[in-house]
Amino acid sequence: MARNIATNTVVSRDELIEFVKVRHHAVVITTRQDGGPQASPVSCGVDGAGRIVIATYPERAKARNARRDPEHVSVLFLSDDFGGAWVQVDGTAEVLDVPEAVDALVDYYRSISGEHPDWAEYREAMVKQGMSLLRVTPVRWGPVATGGFPARLAD
């Protein structure tokens, strides 16, 4: 039986964006106040400027940590198939709050689900819920990888 061999594919920024924009399951990693990592599973999209976008609330750890330390935010993108390709993206973050975040939250929704049946209702809900948007600009990223055996065990 043939073994699955692990792969690491170096990609350009454009190739990275194409890879991540169809993957909506990720883990955001921010830095806690004590310096330790904070991991949060999220749904995410990619906006028109190639930034990773994540809806959240201002009191959530990821939002608080990103405000305090915007230079240390990573997003680990997973494939729907757990054994599928993945990539870690490190970037700089900003957190937008409503009402300023409403248009960006519309873009976030579109990047994941397409058109909403009632945008006025959606906008009103975002304001009422006091939503925020975490936006991560990619600075560096690892290769797109798959798991498996090291190449030396191919035979």
Summary of the structure (lengths in Angstrom):
residues: 155
radius of gyration: 17.1
end to end distance: 9.8
largest distance: 59.2
contacts: 456
relative contact order: 0.26
helix: 27%
strand: 37%
